[in-house]
Amino acid sequence: MARVVLIVGSKSDAPAAKPAIDTLQRFDVDCQAHVCSAHRAPERLAKLVKQAEAEGTQVFIAGAGMAAALPGAVAGLTRRPVVGLPIASGALSGVDALLAISQMPPGIPVGTVAINGAANAAWLALEILALHDPRLDEQLATYRREQSERVDQFE
């Protein structure tokens, strides 16, 4: 069972999403990554989300550029938390994606991170998972303490 499913809209989005996978793996959180377009393969997307949900996925991360319909489409298919990852592309370098993802209608929210903020998408997913996972919660607390200690160090 993948606790987190990461979906990007095209293969060209995969490199920008890779830091999310790396961050989740750092904490031994099972994840799966998929490429599926909300525009070109809506039926496949619906099947992917429903199957992941049935298998116990707890959080989705959905990354897309330009029109960025994917995060909203995923949110419309599940009641699990969806973290939207705007990916820099096109003439507006991801600003269009950021606005599209953050402007969801009431009742279908998508948590949104910065453009190309894949690592923070994973951190948000980890915090959501930690609400019901004491082991992960302690790992995150330890990480935060260590991070705080490093802030004052001059390297």
N, C-alpha and C positions, 0 to 999 in steps of 0.2 A: 504494500500500500504506500503510495506517495502522499505524504502529508501536505506537500505543496506541489502544485502543478503550474509550470511556467509555460505560457503560450505566447509566441510572437507571430506577427502577421506575415512575415516573409523571411526567407533565408538571410537576406541582407541585414535583418534586425538582430540576428543571433549574436554577433560579436558584442553589441552594446548590452545584451542581456546576460552575457557570461558572468559578470561579477555577482549576479544574484545567485547563480548556481554555486560559485566558489564560496560565497558567504554561508549558504545553507549547508554545504558539505563540511565546512569548518566546524559546525555544531552537530554533525552527524544526523541532519534532518533529511529524510528521504524526499527526493524530488524527482519529477519527470519534466522533460522539456519537449515541446512540440512546436511545429510550424503549422499554422492553420489560418487562412485568411477569412475574416468575417464577411468579406464581399464576394470572394471567389468560391468559397466552400462552406456556406452557412449550415448545410445539413451535416457535414462532417464535424463542424464546430459543435453543433448541438449534441451530436452523439458523443464526442470527446468529453464535453463538460458533464453530461449525464452519467457516463461511465465512470469518470473520475470521482464524481460525487458518490455514486453507488459503492465504489471501492474504498471510501473513507477519506478522500481528500478534504482537508480542512481550510485551506487558503489557496486562492488562485492569484498568480501574478500574470498580468496580460500587458504585453508591450507592443506598441505600434507607433508608426510615424504618420505624418501628414493628417489625413482625415481621422485617424485613430479610432475607428469604430469598434475595434476588437475588445477593449476593456468593457465598454458599455454593453456590447453583445453578450459577453461572458456574464456580466452582472445580471442581465435580463434572463439568463438561463439558470441561475443558481441563487440560493440564499446564503451561500458561504461568502466570507469576505473576499473582495476582489481588490487587489492593489494594481493601479494603473501605472504603467511605465511609459512616459512619452519618450520617443526615440527621435533624435535629431536627424532630419532628412528634409529634402525638398527645399524650396525657395525660402521658407521661414525658419529653417534649422531647428525644427521641433516646437516652436512656439505655437503653431497651429495644433499640434498634437496635445500639448499641455492644456490649451484652452478647451479642446474637444473633450478630453478625458475629465477635466474638472467641472464641466457644465452638465452633469447628469440630472435627469428629472427627479423630483422628490420621490423617495421610496425605492430608488434603484441607485444607491450610492456606489461610488468607486473612490477608494482612497488613492490619492495621487501624490507621486513623488516628483522630484526635479527631472528635467530633461536629462536623459542618459543616467538617471539615478538608480541603476539596477541594484547596487549594494544596499541602498536605503530601502528599496522595495523588499529585499530579503530581510533586512533588520526589522521592518514593520511586520512582516509575516512571522518572524521569530517571536516578536513580542506578543502577537496574537496567540500563537501556539503556547507560549509560556503561561498564559492565563490558566491553563489546565494541565500543565506539565511541570511539576516542581523541580525536576532535574534540569530541564532547560531554563527555568526561571533562575535557578542558582548559577548556572553557567553564564547567563547574561549578566547577573549581578557581579560575578567575578570579573567578567570582561570590563564592565563599567568601572569597577574599582581600579583595575590595572590601567585602564585608559586615563582615569583621573590622575593616577600617580605619574604617568608619563608626560602629562601636560606641562609640568613645571621643570622637566629635565631639559637642559641645554645640550644638544648633541653635536 
